[in-house]
Amino acid sequence: MARGKITIRRIDDTTSRQVTFSKRRNGLLKKAKEIAILCDAQVRQGMGNELSNMGVEDLQRLEIRLETNLRNIRLKKV
């Protein structure tokens, strides 16, 4: 079952915003590890504390890049 679409907007509650940020960061790390395993390559150097200094826009760009690369890798494997 697919999730419904949500509108992208700022989360006003500081606690909720931090929780969402942490979950998305962990999701990005998971995708990066998947790409590293699939490609047998080093995906990124910033696998830890460097990500905590990134802003939301930087993380969104990184997420898009990771999703695109993962999609391309999966297409090549087929």
All heavy atoms as a GROMACS GRO file, in nm:
protein
  627
    1MET      N    1   0.084  -0.117   0.000
    1MET     CA    2   0.000   0.000   0.000
    1MET      C    3   0.089   0.124   0.000
    1MET      O    4   0.183   0.135   0.077
    1MET     CB    5  -0.089  -0.002   0.124
    1MET     CG    6  -0.196   0.102   0.112
    1MET     SD    7  -0.313   0.129   0.244
    1MET     CE    8  -0.355  -0.021   0.314
    2ALA      N    9   0.060   0.218  -0.086
    2ALA     CA   10   0.142   0.339  -0.100
    2ALA      C   11   0.102   0.444   0.001
    2ALA      O   12  -0.013   0.450   0.045
    2ALA     CB   13   0.127   0.395  -0.241
    3ARG      N   14   0.197   0.526   0.036
    3ARG     CA   15   0.169   0.638   0.126
    3ARG      C   16   0.107   0.752   0.048
    3ARG      O   17   0.132   0.770  -0.070
    3ARG     CB   18   0.298   0.688   0.190
    3ARG     CG   19   0.362   0.589   0.281
    3ARG     CD   20   0.482   0.651   0.346
    3ARG     NE   21   0.552   0.553   0.426
    3ARG     CZ   22   0.660   0.578   0.493
    3ARG    NH1   23   0.712   0.698   0.490
    3ARG    NH2   24   0.720   0.486   0.564
    4GLY      N   25   0.028   0.832   0.117
    4GLY     CA   26  -0.031   0.949   0.054
    4GLY      C   27   0.072   1.060   0.040
    4GLY      O   28   0.172   1.063   0.110
    5LYS      N   29   0.048   1.150  -0.053
    5LYS     CA   30   0.140   1.262  -0.072
    5LYS      C   31   0.121   1.363   0.040
    5LYS      O   32   0.011   1.384   0.088
    5LYS     CB   33   0.115   1.329  -0.206
    5LYS     CG   34   0.152   1.241  -0.323
    5LYS     CD   35   0.172   1.323  -0.446
    5LYS     CE   36   0.224   1.233  -0.554
    5LYS     NZ   37   0.290   1.306  -0.657
    6ILE      N   38   0.232   1.424   0.078
    6ILE     CA   39   0.227   1.527   0.181
    6ILE      C   40   0.282   1.656   0.123
    6ILE      O   41   0.358   1.654   0.027
    6ILE     CB   42   0.308   1.488   0.306
    6ILE    CG1   43   0.455   1.467   0.271
    6ILE    CG2   44   0.251   1.365   0.373
    6ILE    CD1   45   0.546   1.461   0.390
    7THR      N   46   0.243   1.766   0.183
    7THR     CA   47   0.298   1.894   0.140
    7THR      C   48   0.427   1.919   0.218
    7THR      O   49   0.433   1.895   0.338
    7THR     CB   50   0.199   2.009   0.165
    7THR    OG1   51   0.164   2.010   0.304
    7THR    CG2   52   0.074   1.990   0.082
    8ILE      N   53   0.528   1.964   0.149
    8ILE     CA   54   0.656   1.993   0.212
    8ILE      C   55   0.650   2.133   0.269
    8ILE      O   56   0.631   2.230   0.197
    8ILE     CB   57   0.771   1.982   0.111
    8ILE    CG1   58   0.774   1.845   0.045
    8ILE    CG2   59   0.905   2.015   0.175
    8ILE    CD1   60   0.804   1.732   0.141
    9ARG      N   61   0.663   2.142   0.400
    9ARG     CA   62   0.662   2.271   0.467
    9ARG      C   63   0.743   2.260   0.595
    9ARG      O   64   0.774   2.150   0.641
    9ARG     CB   65   0.520   2.318   0.497
    9ARG     CG   66   0.443   2.223   0.586
    9ARG     CD   67   0.301   2.273   0.613
    9ARG     NE   68   0.226   2.171   0.684
    9ARG     CZ   69   0.236   2.149   0.814
    9ARG    NH1   70   0.317   2.220   0.888
    9ARG    NH2   71   0.165   2.053   0.871
   10ARG      N   72   0.776   2.372   0.652
   10ARG     CA   73   0.857   2.374   0.774
   10ARG      C   74   0.777   2.317   0.890
   10ARG      O   75   0.658   2.346   0.908
   10ARG     CB   76   0.897   2.518   0.805
   10ARG     CG   77   0.978   2.531   0.931
   10ARG     CD   78   1.017   2.677   0.953
   10ARG     NE   79   1.066   2.700   1.085
   10ARG     CZ   80   1.192   2.682   1.123
   10ARG    NH1   81   1.280   2.640   1.035
   10ARG    NH2   82   1.230   2.707   1.245
   11ILE      N   83   0.843   2.236   0.972
   11ILE     CA   84   0.782   2.182   1.093
   11ILE      C   85   0.806   2.283   1.204
   11ILE      O   86   0.921   2.314   1.238
   11ILE     CB   87   0.843   2.045   1.128
   11ILE    CG1   88   0.819   1.947   1.013
   11ILE    CG2   89   0.785   1.992   1.258
   11ILE    CD1   90   0.892   1.816   1.028
   12ASP      N   91   0.698   2.335   1.260
   12ASP     CA   92   0.710   2.441   1.360
   12ASP      C   93   0.760   2.392   1.494
   12ASP      O   94   0.838   2.460   1.560
   12ASP     CB   95   0.574   2.511   1.378
   12ASP     CG   96   0.532   2.586   1.252
   12ASP    OD1   97   0.622   2.638   1.182
   12ASP    OD2   98   0.412   2.591   1.224
   13ASP      N   99   0.718   2.274   1.536
   13ASP     CA  100   0.758   2.220   1.665
   13ASP      C  101   0.904   2.176   1.659
   13ASP      O  102   0.942   2.093   1.576
   13ASP     CB  103   0.668   2.103   1.703
   13ASP     CG  104   0.701   2.047   1.840
   13ASP    OD1  105   0.733   2.126   1.931
   13ASP    OD2  106   0.694   1.923   1.856
   14THR      N  107   0.987   2.232   1.745
   14THR     CA  108   1.131   2.205   1.743
   14THR      C  109   1.161   2.057   1.765
   14THR      O  110   1.246   2.000   1.696
   14THR     CB  111   1.202   2.288   1.852
   14THR    OG1  112   1.167   2.425   1.835
   14THR    CG2  113   1.352   2.273   1.842
   15THR      N  114   1.093   1.994   1.858
   15THR     CA  115   1.117   1.853   1.887
   15THR      C  116   1.080   1.766   1.768
   15THR      O  117   1.158   1.679   1.727
   15THR     CB  118   1.037   1.809   2.010
   15THR    OG1  119   1.070   1.895   2.120
   15THR    CG2  120   1.068   1.666   2.048
   16SER      N  121   0.966   1.790   1.709
   16SER     CA  122   0.923   1.713   1.593
   16SER      C  123   1.017   1.734   1.475
   16SER      O  124   1.048   1.640   1.401
   16SER     CB  125   0.781   1.752   1.551
   16SER     OG  126   0.690   1.721   1.652
   17ARG      N  127   1.064   1.857   1.459
   17ARG     CA  128   1.156   1.888   1.350
   17ARG      C  129   1.287   1.811   1.366
   17ARG      O  130   1.340   1.754   1.271
   17ARG     CB  131   1.182   2.038   1.343
   17ARG     CG  132   1.267   2.079   1.226
   17ARG     CD  133   1.276   2.229   1.205
   17ARG     NE  134   1.314   2.302   1.323
   17ARG     CZ  135   1.237   2.393   1.385
   17ARG    NH1  136   1.118   2.421   1.339
   17ARG    NH2  137   1.281   2.455   1.492
   18GLN      N  138   1.338   1.805   1.488
   18GLN     CA  139   1.464   1.735   1.514
   18GLN      C  140   1.447   1.584   1.494
   18GLN      O  141   1.535   1.518   1.438
   18GLN     CB  142   1.513   1.763   1.657
   18GLN     CG  143   1.647   1.700   1.687
   18GLN     CD  144   1.758   1.750   1.597
   18GLN    OE1  145   1.763   1.867   1.563
   18GLN    NE2  146   1.846   1.661   1.555
   19VAL      N  147   1.334   1.530   1.536
   19VAL     CA  148   1.307   1.386   1.518
   19VAL      C  149   1.300   1.354   1.369
   19VAL      O  150   1.360   1.256   1.321
   19VAL     CB  151   1.177   1.346   1.589
   19VAL    CG1  152   1.133   1.206   1.548
   19VAL    CG2  153   1.195   1.353   1.740
   20THR      N  154   1.230   1.436   1.293
   20THR     CA  155   1.218   1.416   1.149
   20THR      C  156   1.355   1.425   1.083
   20THR      O  157   1.390   1.343   0.997
   20THR     CB  158   1.122   1.519   1.087
   20THR    OG1  159   0.995   1.506   1.151
   20THR    CG2  160   1.105   1.497   0.939
   21PHE      N  161   1.433   1.522   1.122
   21PHE     CA  162   1.568   1.540   1.068
   21PHE      C  163   1.652   1.416   1.094
   21PHE      O  164   1.718   1.364   1.002
   21PHE     CB  165   1.632   1.663   1.133
   21PHE     CG  166   1.773   1.687   1.091
   21PHE    CD1  167   1.802   1.752   0.972
   21PHE    CD2  168   1.878   1.645   1.171
   21PHE    CE1  169   1.933   1.776   0.934
   21PHE    CE2  170   2.009   1.668   1.134
   21PHE     CZ  171   2.037   1.733   1.014
   22SER      N  172   1.648   1.364   1.216
   22SER     CA  173   1.727   1.246   1.251
   22SER      C  174   1.684   1.124   1.170
   22SER      O  175   1.768   1.046   1.123
   22SER     CB  176   1.713   1.216   1.400
   22SER     OG  177   1.766   1.322   1.476
   23LYS      N  178   1.554   1.106   1.154
   23LYS     CA  179   1.504   0.992   1.077
   23LYS      C  180   1.546   1.001   0.931
   23LYS      O  181   1.587   0.902   0.871
   23LYS     CB  182   1.352   0.982   1.087
   23LYS     CG  183   1.304   0.934   1.222
   23LYS     CD  184   1.152   0.923   1.223
   23LYS     CE  185   1.104   0.873   1.358
   23LYS     NZ  186   0.957   0.861   1.361
   24ARG      N  187   1.537   1.119   0.872
   24ARG     CA  188   1.577   1.136   0.732
   24ARG      C  189   1.727   1.116   0.716
   24ARG      O  190   1.772   1.056   0.618
   24ARG     CB  191   1.536   1.273   0.681
   24ARG     CG  192   1.384   1.281   0.668
   24ARG     CD  193   1.341   1.394   0.588
   24ARG     NE  194   1.375   1.372   0.448
   24ARG     CZ  195   1.321   1.439   0.349
   24ARG    NH1  196   1.230   1.528   0.373
   24ARG    NH2  197   1.358   1.416   0.226
   25ARG      N  198   1.805   1.166   0.810
   25ARG     CA  199   1.950   1.146   0.805
   25ARG      C  200   1.984   0.998   0.810
   25ARG      O  201   2.066   0.950   0.731
   25ARG     CB  202   2.017   1.220   0.920
   25ARG     CG  203   2.169   1.205   0.919
   25ARG     CD  204   2.234   1.273   1.036
   25ARG     NE  205   2.178   1.221   1.159
   25ARG     CZ  206   2.169   1.290   1.272
   25ARG    NH1  207   2.211   1.414   1.279
   25ARG    NH2  208   2.117   1.236   1.379
   26ASN      N  209   1.918   0.924   0.898
   26ASN     CA  210   1.943   0.781   0.907
   26ASN      C  211   1.902   0.709   0.778
   26ASN      O  212   1.968   0.615   0.735
   26ASN     CB  213   1.870   0.721   1.027
   26ASN     CG  214   1.930   0.765   1.158
   26ASN    OD1  215   2.047   0.801   1.164
   26ASN    ND2  216   1.852   0.764   1.263
   27GLY      N  217   1.793   0.755   0.717
   27GLY     CA  218   1.750   0.697   0.590
   27GLY      C  219   1.852   0.721   0.480
   27GLY      O  220   1.880   0.634   0.398
   28LEU      N  221   1.911   0.842   0.479
   28LEU     CA  222   2.015   0.873   0.381
   28LEU      C  223   2.139   0.786   0.401
   28LEU      O  224   2.199   0.739   0.305
   28LEU     CB  225   2.053   1.021   0.389
   28LEU     CG  226   1.948   1.118   0.337
   28LEU    CD1  227   1.991   1.260   0.370
   28LEU    CD2  228   1.927   1.101   0.189
   29LEU      N  229   2.176   0.767   0.526
   29LEU     CA  230   2.291   0.682   0.554
   29LEU      C  231   2.265   0.539   0.508
   29LEU      O  232   2.354   0.473   0.452
   29LEU     CB  233   2.324   0.684   0.703
   29LEU     CG  234   2.387   0.812   0.754
   29LEU    CD1  235   2.398   0.810   0.906
   29LEU    CD2  236   2.523   0.833   0.692
   30LYS      N  237   2.144   0.490   0.528
   30LYS     CA  238   2.109   0.355   0.485
   30LYS      C  239   2.120   0.343   0.333
   30LYS      O  240   2.175   0.246   0.281
   30LYS     CB  241   1.968   0.321   0.531
   30LYS     CG  242   1.924   0.182   0.494
   30LYS     CD  243   1.785   0.153   0.543
   30LYS     CE  244   1.740   0.016   0.496
   30LYS     NZ  245   1.601  -0.011   0.529
   31LYS      N  246   2.069   0.443   0.260
   31LYS     CA  247   2.077   0.440   0.114
   31LYS      C  248   2.223   0.445   0.068
   31LYS      O  249   2.261   0.376  -0.027
   31LYS     CB  250   2.000   0.558   0.054
   31LYS     CG  251   1.851   0.540   0.064
   31LYS     CD  252   1.781   0.660   0.005
   31LYS     CE  253   1.631   0.649   0.027
   31LYS     NZ  254   1.559   0.760  -0.034
   32ALA      N  255   2.304   0.525   0.135
   32ALA     CA  256   2.445   0.534   0.099
   32ALA      C  257   2.514   0.400   0.119
   32ALA      O  258   2.595   0.357   0.035
   32ALA     CB  259   2.513   0.642   0.181
   33LYS      N  260   2.482   0.331   0.226
   33LYS     CA  261   2.541   0.200   0.252
   33LYS      C  262   2.496   0.099   0.147
   33LYS      O  263   2.575   0.015   0.102
   33LYS     CB  264   2.504   0.152   0.392
   33LYS     CG  265   2.576   0.228   0.501
   33LYS     CD  266   2.531   0.184   0.638
   33LYS     CE  267   2.595   0.271   0.746
   33LYS     NZ  268   2.547   0.236   0.879
   34GLU      N  269   2.369   0.106   0.105
   34GLU     CA  270   2.320   0.017   0.000
   34GLU      C  271   2.396   0.038  -0.130
   34GLU      O  272   2.436  -0.057  -0.197
   34GLU     CB  273   2.171   0.040  -0.025
   34GLU     CG  274   2.080  -0.010   0.085
   34GLU     CD  275   1.935   0.026   0.062
   34GLU    OE1  276   1.902   0.088  -0.041
   34GLU    OE2  277   1.853  -0.008   0.148
   35ILE      N  278   2.418   0.164  -0.166
   35ILE     CA  279   2.492   0.195  -0.288
   35ILE      C  280   2.635   0.144  -0.275
   35ILE      O  281   2.690   0.086  -0.371
   35ILE     CB  282   2.490   0.346  -0.317
   35ILE    CG1  283   2.350   0.389  -0.359
   35ILE    CG2  284   2.591   0.383  -0.426
   35ILE    CD1  285   2.333   0.538  -0.375
   36ALA      N  286   2.695   0.161  -0.161
   36ALA     CA  287   2.832   0.115  -0.141
   36ALA      C  288   2.840  -0.037  -0.156
   36ALA      O  289   2.935  -0.089  -0.217
   36ALA     CB  290   2.882   0.157  -0.003
   37ILE      N  291   2.742  -0.108  -0.104
   37ILE     CA  292   2.742  -0.254  -0.115
   37ILE      C  293   2.719  -0.297  -0.259
   37ILE      O  294   2.787  -0.384  -0.312
   37ILE     CB  295   2.635  -0.314  -0.022
   37ILE    CG1  296   2.677  -0.295   0.124
   37ILE    CG2  297   2.614  -0.462  -0.052
   37ILE    CD1  298   2.569  -0.325   0.224
   38LEU      N  299   2.622  -0.234  -0.325
   38LEU     CA  300   2.590  -0.272  -0.463
   38LEU      C  301   2.706  -0.244  -0.558
   38LEU      O  302   2.732  -0.321  -0.651
   38LEU     CB  303   2.466  -0.197  -0.512
   38LEU     CG  304   2.333  -0.242  -0.452
   38LEU    CD1  305   2.223  -0.146  -0.494
   38LEU    CD2  306   2.300  -0.383  -0.497
   39CYS      N  307   2.775  -0.134  -0.536
   39CYS     CA  308   2.883  -0.093  -0.627
   39CYS      C  309   3.020  -0.139  -0.582
   39CYS      O  310   3.116  -0.124  -0.656
   39CYS     CB  311   2.886   0.060  -0.638
   39CYS     SG  312   2.739   0.127  -0.709
   40ASP      N  313   3.028  -0.190  -0.462
   40ASP     CA  314   3.157  -0.225  -0.404
   40ASP      C  315   3.251  -0.105  -0.412
   40ASP      O  316   3.363  -0.113  -0.461
   40ASP     CB  317   3.218  -0.346  -0.473
   40ASP     CG  318   3.336  -0.401  -0.395
   40ASP    OD1  319   3.338  -0.385  -0.272
   40ASP    OD2  320   3.426  -0.458  -0.459
   41ALA      N  321   3.200   0.009  -0.367
   41ALA     CA  322   3.277   0.133  -0.374
   41ALA      C  323   3.250   0.218  -0.251
   41ALA      O  324   3.151   0.199  -0.181
   41ALA     CB  325   3.239   0.211  -0.499
   42GLN      N  326   3.338   0.313  -0.230
   42GLN     CA  327   3.318   0.408  -0.122
   42GLN      C  328   3.228   0.519  -0.175
   42GLN      O  329   3.261   0.586  -0.271
   42GLN     CB  330   3.451   0.466  -0.076
   42GLN     CG  331   3.438   0.555   0.044
   42GLN     CD  332   3.573   0.604   0.092
   42GLN    OE1  333   3.674   0.579   0.030
   42GLN    NE2  334   3.573   0.674   0.202
   43VAL      N  335   3.110   0.535  -0.113
   43VAL     CA  336   3.011   0.629  -0.163
   43VAL      C  337   3.041   0.770  -0.116
   43VAL      O  338   3.042   0.864  -0.193
   43VAL     CB  339   2.870   0.587  -0.118
   43VAL    CG1  340   2.767   0.686  -0.168
   43VAL    CG2  341   2.838   0.448  -0.167
   44ARG      N  342   3.063   0.788   0.013
   44ARG     CA  343   3.084   0.920   0.071
   44ARG      C  344   3.186   0.912   0.181
   44ARG      O  345   3.203   0.808   0.242
   44ARG     CB  346   2.954   0.973   0.130
   44ARG     CG  347   2.858   1.029   0.028
   44ARG     CD  348   2.742   1.093   0.100
   44ARG     NE  349   2.660   0.991   0.162
   44ARG     CZ  350   2.618   0.994   0.286
   44ARG    NH1  351   2.647   1.092   0.364
   44ARG    NH2  352   2.542   0.897   0.334
   45GLN      N  353   3.248   1.024   0.206
   45GLN     CA  354   3.339   1.030   0.319
   45GLN      C  355   3.266   1.074   0.445
   45GLN      O  356   3.306   1.039   0.554
   45GLN     CB  357   3.453   1.126   0.287
   45GLN     CG  358   3.539   1.076   0.173
   45GLN     CD  359   3.640   1.179   0.130
   45GLN    OE1  360   3.638   1.292   0.176
   45GLN    NE2  361   3.728   1.140   0.040
   46GLY      N  362   3.161   1.152   0.432
   46GLY     CA  363   3.089   1.202   0.548
   46GLY      C  364   2.984   1.103   0.597
   46GLY      O  365   2.868   1.115   0.562
   47MET      N  366   3.026   1.006   0.675
   47MET     CA  367   2.932   0.904   0.723
   47MET      C  368   2.896   0.923   0.870
   47MET      O  369   2.838   0.836   0.929
   47MET     CB  370   2.992   0.765   0.705
   47MET     CG  371   3.007   0.722   0.562
   47MET     SD  372   2.853   0.711   0.476
   47MET     CE  373   2.788   0.560   0.542
   48GLY      N  374   2.927   1.035   0.927
   48GLY     CA  375   2.900   1.050   1.068
   48GLY      C  376   2.868   1.192   1.107
   48GLY      O  377   2.768   1.249   1.066
   49ASN      N  378   2.957   1.250   1.183
   49ASN     CA  379   2.934   1.382   1.239
   49ASN      C  380   2.919   1.491   1.134
   49ASN      O  381   2.855   1.592   1.158
   49ASN     CB  382   3.047   1.418   1.336
   49ASN     CG  383   3.049   1.327   1.456
   49ASN    OD1  384   2.945   1.274   1.494
   49ASN    ND2  385   3.164   1.308   1.514
   50GLU      N  386   2.979   1.473   1.016
   50GLU     CA  387   2.971   1.576   0.914
   50GLU      C  388   2.827   1.601   0.871
   50GLU      O  389   2.790   1.710   0.832
   50GLU     CB  390   3.054   1.537   0.790
   50GLU     CG  391   3.204   1.535   0.815
   50GLU     CD  392   3.252   1.400   0.867
   50GLU    OE1  393   3.173   1.303   0.865
   50GLU    OE2  394   3.366   1.392   0.911
   51LEU      N  395   2.744   1.498   0.878
   51LEU     CA  396   2.605   1.512   0.837
   51LEU      C  397   2.524   1.596   0.935
   51LEU      O  398   2.428   1.662   0.897
   51LEU     CB  399   2.538   1.375   0.822
   51LEU     CG  400   2.587   1.291   0.704
   51LEU    CD1  401   2.518   1.157   0.704
   51LEU    CD2  402   2.562   1.362   0.573
   52SER      N  403   2.563   1.596   1.060
   52SER     CA  404   2.486   1.672   1.158
   52SER      C  405   2.501   1.822   1.136
   52SER      O  406   2.418   1.900   1.181
   52SER     CB  407   2.529   1.635   1.301
   52SER     OG  408   2.665   1.667   1.320
   53ASN      N  409   2.603   1.863   1.064
   53ASN     CA  410   2.624   2.005   1.036
   53ASN      C  411   2.552   2.049   0.908
   53ASN      O  412   2.552   2.167   0.877
   53ASN     CB  413   2.773   2.035   1.023
   53ASN     CG  414   2.846   2.013   1.153
   53ASN    OD1  415   2.790   2.029   1.260
   53ASN    ND2  416   2.971   1.975   1.143
   54MET      N  417   2.495   1.955   0.835
   54MET     CA  418   2.428   1.988   0.709
   54MET      C  419   2.289   2.043   0.736
   54MET      O  420   2.222   2.001   0.830
   54MET     CB  421   2.417   1.864   0.620
   54MET     CG  422   2.551   1.812   0.572
   54MET     SD  423   2.535   1.664   0.474
   54MET     CE  424   2.490   1.735   0.318
   55GLY      N  425   2.246   2.134   0.652
   55GLY     CA  426   2.112   2.189   0.663
   55GLY      C  427   2.011   2.100   0.592
   55GLY      O  428   2.047   2.003   0.523
   56VAL      N  429   1.886   2.135   0.605
   56VAL     CA  430   1.778   2.056   0.545
   56VAL      C  431   1.790   2.055   0.393
   56VAL      O  432   1.776   1.950   0.330
   56VAL     CB  433   1.640   2.111   0.589
   56VAL    CG1  434   1.528   2.039   0.517
   56VAL    CG2  435   1.624   2.099   0.740
   57GLU      N  436   1.821   2.169   0.333
   57GLU     CA  437   1.833   2.175   0.186
   57GLU      C  438   1.947   2.088   0.137
   57GLU      O  439   1.934   2.019   0.036
   57GLU     CB  440   1.852   2.319   0.141
   57GLU     CG  441   1.729   2.406   0.161
   57GLU     CD  442   1.754   2.551   0.125
   57GLU    OE1  443   1.867   2.584   0.084
   57GLU    OE2  444   1.660   2.631   0.137
   58ASP      N  445   2.059   2.090   0.210
   58ASP     CA  446   2.172   2.005   0.172
   58ASP      C  447   2.134   1.857   0.180
   58ASP      O  448   2.168   1.778   0.093
   58ASP     CB  449   2.292   2.031   0.263
   58ASP     CG  450   2.348   2.171   0.246
   58ASP    OD1  451   2.341   2.223   0.134
   58ASP    OD2  452   2.397   2.226   0.346
   59LEU      N  453   2.062   1.821   0.285
   59LEU     CA  454   2.019   1.683   0.300
   59LEU      C  455   1.921   1.642   0.191
   59LEU      O  456   1.926   1.530   0.140
   59LEU     CB  457   1.956   1.660   0.438
   59LEU     CG  458   2.056   1.657   0.553
   59LEU    CD1  459   1.981   1.651   0.686
   59LEU    CD2  460   2.149   1.539   0.541
   60GLN      N  461   1.833   1.732   0.153
   60GLN     CA  462   1.738   1.702   0.046
   60GLN      C  463   1.811   1.680  -0.087
   60GLN      O  464   1.779   1.587  -0.161
   60GLN     CB  465   1.634   1.812   0.032
   60GLN     CG  466   1.534   1.813   0.146
   60GLN     CD  467   1.441   1.932   0.142
   60GLN    OE1  468   1.469   2.032   0.078
   60GLN    NE2  469   1.328   1.919   0.211
   61ARG      N  470   1.911   1.763  -0.116
   61ARG     CA  471   1.990   1.744  -0.238
   61ARG      C  472   2.065   1.612  -0.234
   61ARG      O  473   2.072   1.538  -0.332
   61ARG     CB  474   2.088   1.859  -0.257
   61ARG     CG  475   2.025   1.983  -0.316
   61ARG     CD  476   2.132   2.083  -0.355
   61ARG     NE  477   2.201   2.133  -0.236
   61ARG     CZ  478   2.177   2.252  -0.182
   61ARG    NH1  479   2.093   2.335  -0.237
   61ARG    NH2  480   2.240   2.290  -0.073
   62LEU      N  481   2.121   1.580  -0.119
   62LEU     CA  482   2.192   1.455  -0.102
   62LEU      C  483   2.099   1.336  -0.120
   62LEU      O  484   2.134   1.237  -0.185
   62LEU     CB  485   2.260   1.451   0.035
   62LEU     CG  486   2.342   1.328   0.068
   62LEU    CD1  487   2.456   1.311  -0.031
   62LEU    CD2  488   2.397   1.340   0.209
   63GLU      N  489   1.980   1.346  -0.065
   63GLU     CA  490   1.882   1.239  -0.078
   63GLU      C  491   1.845   1.216  -0.224
   63GLU      O  492   1.840   1.102  -0.271
   63GLU     CB  493   1.756   1.273   0.002
   63GLU     CG  494   1.649   1.166  -0.005
   63GLU     CD  495   1.527   1.201   0.075
   63GLU    OE1  496   1.502   1.320   0.101
   63GLU    OE2  497   1.454   1.109   0.112
   64ILE      N  498   1.824   1.323  -0.299
   64ILE     CA  499   1.791   1.311  -0.441
   64ILE      C  500   1.905   1.244  -0.517
   64ILE      O  501   1.883   1.155  -0.599
   64ILE     CB  502   1.756   1.449  -0.500
   64ILE    CG1  503   1.624   1.498  -0.442
   64ILE    CG2  504   1.749   1.443  -0.653
   64ILE    CD1  505   1.594   1.644  -0.471
   65ARG      N  506   2.029   1.287  -0.489
   65ARG     CA  507   2.144   1.226  -0.555
   65ARG      C  508   2.155   1.077  -0.524
   65ARG      O  509   2.181   0.995  -0.613
   65ARG     CB  510   2.272   1.296  -0.513
   65ARG     CG  511   2.292   1.429  -0.582
   65ARG     CD  512   2.420   1.501  -0.542
   65ARG     NE  513   2.533   1.417  -0.518
   65ARG     CZ  514   2.628   1.444  -0.430
   65ARG    NH1  515   2.621   1.554  -0.357
   65ARG    NH2  516   2.730   1.363  -0.414
   66LEU      N  517   2.134   1.041  -0.398
   66LEU     CA  518   2.143   0.901  -0.359
   66LEU      C  519   2.034   0.818  -0.425
   66LEU      O  520   2.060   0.707  -0.474
   66LEU     CB  521   2.135   0.888  -0.206
   66LEU     CG  522   2.258   0.933  -0.129
   66LEU    CD1  523   2.228   0.935   0.020
   66LEU    CD2  524   2.376   0.843  -0.159
   67GLU      N  525   1.912   0.870  -0.425
   67GLU     CA  526   1.802   0.797  -0.489
   67GLU      C  527   1.826   0.778  -0.638
   67GLU      O  528   1.802   0.670  -0.692
   67GLU     CB  529   1.670   0.869  -0.466
   67GLU     CG  530   1.618   0.856  -0.324
   67GLU     CD  531   1.492   0.937  -0.300
   67GLU    OE1  532   1.456   1.020  -0.385
   67GLU    OE2  533   1.431   0.916  -0.194
   68THR      N  534   1.876   0.881  -0.704
   68THR     CA  535   1.904   0.873  -0.847
   68THR      C  536   2.013   0.770  -0.875
   68THR      O  537   1.998   0.685  -0.964
   68THR     CB  538   1.948   1.011  -0.900
   68THR    OG1  539   1.846   1.105  -0.874
   68THR    CG2  540   1.976   1.006  -1.050
   69ASN      N  541   2.120   0.774  -0.798
   69ASN     CA  542   2.229   0.678  -0.818
   69ASN      C  543   2.184   0.535  -0.788
   69ASN      O  544   2.220   0.443  -0.861
   69ASN     CB  545   2.349   0.715  -0.731
   69ASN     CG  546   2.416   0.841  -0.778
   69ASN    OD1  547   2.408   0.877  -0.895
   69ASN    ND2  548   2.482   0.910  -0.688
   70LEU      N  549   2.107   0.518  -0.684
   70LEU     CA  550   2.058   0.384  -0.650
   70LEU      C  551   1.967   0.331  -0.760
   70LEU      O  552   1.975   0.214  -0.799
   70LEU     CB  553   1.985   0.388  -0.516
   70LEU     CG  554   1.942   0.255  -0.458
   70LEU    CD1  555   2.062   0.162  -0.440
   70LEU    CD2  556   1.872   0.275  -0.325
   71ARG      N  557   1.882   0.417  -0.813
   71ARG     CA  558   1.792   0.377  -0.922
   71ARG      C  559   1.872   0.337  -1.046
   71ARG      O  560   1.844   0.235  -1.109
   71ARG     CB  561   1.697   0.492  -0.956
   71ARG     CG  562   1.584   0.453  -1.049
   71ARG     CD  563   1.487   0.568  -1.073
   71ARG     NE  564   1.443   0.635  -0.951
   71ARG     CZ  565   1.471   0.763  -0.922
   71ARG    NH1  566   1.537   0.839  -1.006
   71ARG    NH2  567   1.428   0.816  -0.808
   72ASN      N  568   1.976   0.415  -1.078
   72ASN     CA  569   2.061   0.383  -1.194
   72ASN      C  570   2.133   0.250  -1.175
   72ASN      O  571   2.145   0.171  -1.269
   72ASN     CB  572   2.162   0.494  -1.218
   72ASN     CG  573   2.098   0.620  -1.269
   72ASN    OD1  574   1.988   0.617  -1.323
   72ASN    ND2  575   2.165   0.732  -1.250
   73ILE      N  576   2.180   0.225  -1.055
   73ILE     CA  577   2.249   0.100  -1.027
   73ILE      C  578   2.154  -0.018  -1.041
   73ILE      O  579   2.189  -0.121  -1.101
   73ILE     CB  580   2.311   0.103  -0.886
   73ILE    CG1  581   2.428   0.203  -0.883
   73ILE    CG2  582   2.359  -0.035  -0.843
   73ILE    CD1  583   2.472   0.242  -0.745
   74ARG      N  584   2.035  -0.004  -0.989
   74ARG     CA  585   1.937  -0.113  -1.000
   74ARG      C  586   1.899  -0.140  -1.144
   74ARG      O  587   1.878  -0.254  -1.183
   74ARG     CB  588   1.814  -0.081  -0.916
   74ARG     CG  589   1.842  -0.095  -0.768
   74ARG     CD  590   1.719  -0.069  -0.685
   74ARG     NE  591   1.746  -0.094  -0.544
   74ARG     CZ  592   1.689  -0.030  -0.445
   74ARG    NH1  593   1.599   0.064  -0.470
   74ARG    NH2  594   1.719  -0.059  -0.320
   75LEU      N  595   1.890  -0.034  -1.226
   75LEU     CA  596   1.860  -0.053  -1.367
   75LEU      C  597   1.972  -0.126  -1.440
   75LEU      O  598   1.946  -0.208  -1.528
   75LEU     CB  599   1.833   0.083  -1.435
   75LEU     CG  600   1.702   0.150  -1.399
   75LEU    CD1  601   1.696   0.290  -1.460
   75LEU    CD2  602   1.583   0.067  -1.447
   76LYS      N  603   2.095  -0.099  -1.403
   76LYS     CA  604   2.209  -0.165  -1.467
   76LYS      C  605   2.218  -0.313  -1.428
   76LYS      O  606   2.266  -0.394  -1.506
   76LYS     CB  607   2.340  -0.095  -1.428
   76LYS     CG  608   2.357   0.039  -1.493
   76LYS     CD  609   2.487   0.104  -1.451
   76LYS     CE  610   2.500   0.242  -1.512
   76LYS     NZ  611   2.622   0.310  -1.469
   77LYS      N  612   2.172  -0.347  -1.309
   77LYS     CA  613   2.178  -0.484  -1.263
   77LYS      C  614   2.075  -0.573  -1.332
   77LYS      O  615   2.089  -0.693  -1.334
   77LYS     CB  616   2.158  -0.491  -1.111
   77LYS     CG  617   2.277  -0.435  -1.035
   77LYS     CD  618   2.268  -0.468  -0.892
   77LYS     CE  619   2.302  -0.612  -0.875
   77LYS     NZ  620   2.385  -0.651  -0.767
   78VAL      N  621   1.971  -0.513  -1.390
   78VAL     CA  622   1.864  -0.591  -1.455
   78VAL      C  623   1.903  -0.635  -1.592
   78VAL      O  624   1.986  -0.603  -1.658
   78VAL     CB  625   1.734  -0.507  -1.463
   78VAL    CG1  626   1.629  -0.577  -1.543
   78VAL    CG2  627   1.686  -0.477  -1.324
   0.00000   0.00000   0.00000
